Amino acid sequence: MSADSTKKTLMVALGVCLVCSVLVSSATVALSDRQEENKKLDKLTNILAAGDLLKGSTDVQKTYEENIQAKLIDVKTGEILNEKQYTKDLNPETFDTKKMTSDPKFTELIPSEIDIAGIKKLPKHMVIYEVMKDKVVDKFIFPIYGKGLWSTLWGFVALDTDLRTIKGFTFYEHGETPGLGGEVDNPKWKAQWKGKKAFDENGDIAISVIKGTVDQSNPKAEYQIDGLSGSTLTSRGVSNLVRFWLGENGYGPFMAKVKEGQHE
Ligand SMILES: Cc1cc2nc3c(=O)[nH]c(=O)nc-3n(C[C@H](O)[C@H](O)[C@H](O)COP(=O)(O)O)c2cc1C
């Protein structure tokens, strides 16, 4: 067989393909644990960011452990589960949000007329985070998620203990277009949420992402966030998912119990 025969060329190409595929598969398997760890760390980093605890070169794990208490709640009743009720899946420290929000065993279907976040299934349980200061709760951090234009956006909204004032807002995962819907990650846009009121004086959900720029002289400005330009659909999705999770079908029952002093 001559060195430049077709058969030899094909054999060399096949050999190179085989070696490369073995290398890529081994790398994927070898790095999967580290990828999982990094994902967990990224989630913790975003919890700290929402709780305004991310300062300079913060040791994420240590800061989380020193400042945050994770609580597992029954979404419908707003009850906090106690340790005796924990199982392999239902445990605030190991709670796998993606699994628990898609598994039919741990979710129920939402009637489409109330599913403004476009999530289709309501998880029976969620983990919420309490930011502690001098042994008392200083803020609540609530996980939020829902449909944008192209993807499900996963993030957190932090509320003051008045359960009305927004203290932080961030997404840790989404697939919206960079420069358009992806501007949900723009620090300037996220900073706008701080200090806004999620509810009006009557306790009705009022926060929304509007189309265009907020007119600061409008009395409703304290409930409004600028729309992302050229990205009305992502903006609307974000508005709807926040309103869903802070509403009566999301964390409403839990917040009602906090206000009644039942979670002290
Ligand atoms: C390639 C491409 C990517 C887009 N990505 C987004 C996006 O991530 N979020 C979004 O709301 N709109 C996106 N749009 C625009 C939407 O299709 C739609 O035109 C827009 O949301 C309307 O917003 P406007 O009324 O502010 O112009 C994208 C459009 C194109 C062509």
Ligand as a Chemical Component Dictionary entry (heavy atoms), coordinates in Angstrom:
data_LIG
# 
_chem_comp.id                   LIG 
_chem_comp.type                 NON-POLYMER 
_chem_comp.pdbx_formal_charge   0 
_chem_comp.three_letter_code    LIG 
# 
loop_
_chem_comp_atom.comp_id 
_chem_comp_atom.atom_id 
_chem_comp_atom.alt_atom_id 
_chem_comp_atom.type_symbol 
_chem_comp_atom.charge 
_chem_comp_atom.model_Cartn_x 
_chem_comp_atom.model_Cartn_y 
_chem_comp_atom.model_Cartn_z 
_chem_comp_atom.pdbx_ordinal 
LIG C1  C1  C 0 -31.084 36.743 16.663 1  
LIG C2  C2  C 0 -32.112 37.417 17.534 2  
LIG C3  C3  C 0 -32.032 37.251 18.902 3  
LIG C4  C4  C 0 -32.975 37.854 19.738 4  
LIG N1  N1  N 0 -32.900 37.662 21.082 5  
LIG C5  C5  C 0 -33.820 38.225 21.887 6  
LIG C6  C6  C 0 -33.787 38.016 23.293 7  
LIG O1  O1  O 0 -32.902 37.352 23.871 8  
LIG N2  N2  N 0 -34.786 38.570 24.031 9  
LIG C7  C7  C 0 -35.804 39.323 23.488 10 
LIG O2  O2  O 0 -36.688 39.770 24.213 11 
LIG N3  N3  N 0 -35.812 39.555 22.163 12 
LIG C8  C8  C 0 -34.867 39.036 21.347 13 
LIG N4  N4  N 0 -34.913 39.252 20.014 14 
LIG C9  C9  C 0 -35.909 40.203 19.492 15 
LIG C10 C10 C 0 -37.300 39.604 19.492 16 
LIG O3  O3  O 0 -37.429 38.768 18.407 17 
LIG C11 C11 C 0 -38.333 40.746 19.428 18 
LIG O4  O4  O 0 -38.170 41.423 18.223 19 
LIG C12 C12 C 0 -38.116 41.725 20.544 20 
LIG O5  O5  O 0 -38.245 41.066 21.773 21 
LIG C13 C13 C 0 -39.112 42.865 20.487 22 
LIG O6  O6  O 0 -38.625 43.815 21.426 23 
LIG P1  P1  P 0 -38.821 45.383 21.202 24 
LIG O7  O7  O 0 -40.295 45.583 21.105 25 
LIG O8  O8  O 0 -38.231 46.000 22.455 26 
LIG O9  O9  O 0 -38.059 45.741 19.979 27 
LIG C14 C14 C 0 -33.996 38.657 19.182 28 
LIG C15 C15 C 0 -34.055 38.831 17.795 29 
LIG C16 C16 C 0 -33.137 38.220 16.979 30 
LIG C17 C17 C 0 -33.227 38.410 15.497 31 
# 
loop_
_chem_comp_bond.comp_id 
_chem_comp_bond.atom_id_1 
_chem_comp_bond.atom_id_2 
_chem_comp_bond.value_order 
_chem_comp_bond.pdbx_ordinal 
LIG C1  C2  SING 1  
LIG C2  C3  SING 2  
LIG C2  C16 DOUB 3  
LIG C3  C4  DOUB 4  
LIG C4  N1  SING 5  
LIG C4  C14 SING 6  
LIG N1  C5  DOUB 7  
LIG C5  C6  SING 8  
LIG C5  C8  SING 9  
LIG C6  O1  DOUB 10 
LIG C6  N2  SING 11 
LIG N2  C7  SING 12 
LIG C7  O2  DOUB 13 
LIG C7  N3  SING 14 
LIG N3  C8  DOUB 15 
LIG C8  N4  SING 16 
LIG N4  C9  SING 17 
LIG N4  C14 SING 18 
LIG C9  C10 SING 19 
LIG C10 O3  SING 20 
LIG C10 C11 SING 21 
LIG C11 O4  SING 22 
LIG C11 C12 SING 23 
LIG C12 O5  SING 24 
LIG C12 C13 SING 25 
LIG C13 O6  SING 26 
LIG O6  P1  SING 27 
LIG P1  O7  DOUB 28 
LIG P1  O8  SING 29 
LIG P1  O9  SING 30 
LIG C14 C15 DOUB 31 
LIG C15 C16 SING 32 
LIG C16 C17 SING 33 
# 
